[in-house]
Amino acid sequence: MPASRIEASAKREALRRRIRQGRLTVMPGAFNAAVAQMVAGHGFGGVYVSGHMIAAARGLPDIGLTTSVEVAEAAGTIARMTDLPTIVDADAGFGSPLSAERTVQLLEDAGLAGCHIEDQADPKRVGGGPGLLLVEPEAAARRIRAAVRGRRDERFLVIARTDALPVEGMGKALDRARLYREAGADVIFVEGLKSAADVAAVHETGIAPMLVNVNELGGNRLTIGELERLGVAIAIYPMALMRLALGAAEQGLAALRASGSMVGLTAGMYGPEKLARLLDVASYEELVDEGDRR
């Protein structure tokens, strides 16, 4: 069908219900709607849209060059094509607290189930990377309060991200998480957790339900089973699928350049029949035929 028939509010409630029930929601990162449909087809509980991914798809580094409108458009295109709740990286709210408030409304209108807003200063950096600077805790809390104030659907999930761990240490990161929870955040996201001990240190505080970034190349290689045992509410895999796709594209281009053909790689390609099933071409054709009959 052309899009999901489930209303955004119902998707938001489904995600909140899972959190209330203490169930882990695994959200692989989808860099387009077709990949989101694959995520749904493999039985995952939600879809994640990374700001880094949105920027990379435009040939840009992840330093805050995309706008709230671009992010809402890209994430909305993905969110509307599956029945799963989709959350998106909203950077630092794209400006002042008023901008964070407007961003939440744009994302609500685009059909997102939630977003996370971080405490980095402009220009923002990739989490854990060089040059990372934070705003003062109260300034970040104002962003969260504005985001909460901006939502019109109370089911929209406001997630507070702190990048304080590599800069200020775990103690200060947890202090920030508490402050952001008091500002109204529904979920906390301490960026840079790598080990089971790191995750347990956050979970044991009981501050709020927690989101964990599973970054295989960044040192976090916890399995789904481990994350469940640690009480994690949401696990995101921001760039893994895009990195896999880029690796395959690089391999194909190298083969074409070296041998003049990619025939040797066809076994690993996503075939036309599989793509047609993924995109549900048959249902579109039925709709076209039905329209012609009218």
Buried (B, 14 or more C-beta within 10 A) or exposed (E): EEEBEBEBBBBBBBBBEBBEEEEBBBBBBBBBBBBBBBBBEEEBBBBBBBBBBBBBBEEBEBBBEBBBEBBBEBBBBBBBBBEBBBBBBBBBBBBEBEBBBBBBBBBBEBBBBBBBBBBBBEEBBBBBEEEBEBBEBEEBBBBBBBBBBBBEEEBBBBBBBBBBBEBBEBEBBBBBBBBBBEBBBBBBBBBBBBEBEBBBBBBEBEBBBBBBBBBEEBEBEBEEEBBBBBBBBBBBBBBBBBBEEEEBEEEBEEBEEEEEEBEEEEEEEEEEEEEEEBBEEEEEEEEEEEEEEE
